Amino acid sequence: MEKVGDEGFKKAPVGAGPYKFVSFVPGVELVLEAHEQYWRKAPSVKRLVFKSVPDESTRLAMLKRGEADVAYSIRGALAEEIRRTPGLTLKATGARSPNGSSSVDQWDPKSPLGRPARASGRHLASTARPSTSRISGLARVTGSIIPSGFDFAWPASALSL
C-alpha cells in the first residue's frame, strides 16, 4: 500500500495467504493461484476461478458440463436434479441464514398486517410442516433469528413462534 497506494493495490493486491491474486473482473470472475512459498503448506488446488453466475439453472448446467467443480445456492427442483445426476453430490454448506418476515405496518392496528394476521402467521408456522421443496431437506425451522450455534443464543423452539 505504501509503495503503490490505493489504486495500485486495487489492481494487484498482495497478501500472506495460501493464494495469490491473478485477476478480477467485477461481476464476472476472480482468479487466484496457489502461493507455492506459503509459510504453511502450498495448496494442492493450484488455480481457483470464482465466477459470478446469478442464474441457478446456468450454475447447474456448468456443473453438468464440467465447467464448474462447485456451485452454491442451487435449490428446489434443480437441487433434486443434482441428487439424480450420477457424479454430482448435493451437500449442505453449513452456512447459517435465518429467514424471517416483518413489516413496518405490522404495529398499526388498522393494518391488514396487524395483530390478527401476525397471530395467524404464528399459528401456521407452529402447526404446519415447513415446505422442503425449496431447501431440499437440508435446513431446519428455528424459533429465532440467532443461529443456534452462536455463543449465547437463546434455545428457542420452533413451536414458540
C-alpha positions, 0 to 999 in steps of 0.5 A: 500500500505504501509503495503503490497506494490505493489504486495500485493495490486495487489492481494487484493486491498482495497478501500472506495467504495460501493464494495469490491474486491473478485477476478480477473482473467485477461481476464476472470472475476472480482468479487466484493461484496457489502461493507455492512459498506459503509459510504453511503448506502450498495448496494442492488446488493450484488455480481457483476461478470464482465466477459470478453466475446469478442464474441457478439453472446456468450454475447447474448446467456448468456443473453438468458440463464440467465447467464448474467443480462447485456451485452454491445456492442451487435449490428446489427442483434443480437441487433434486436434479443434482441428487439424480445426476450420477457424479454430482453430490448435493451437500449442505454448506453449513452456512447459517441464514435465518429467514424471517418476515416483518413489516413496518405496518405490522404495529398499526392496528388498522393494518391488514398486517396487524395483530390478527394476521401476525397471530395467524402467521404464528399459528401456521408456522407452529402447526404446519410442516415447513415446505422442503421443496425449496431447501431440499431437506437440508435446513431446519425451522428455528424459533429465532433469528440467532443461529443456534450455534452462536455463543449465547443464543437463546434455545428457542423452539420452533413451536414458540413462534 
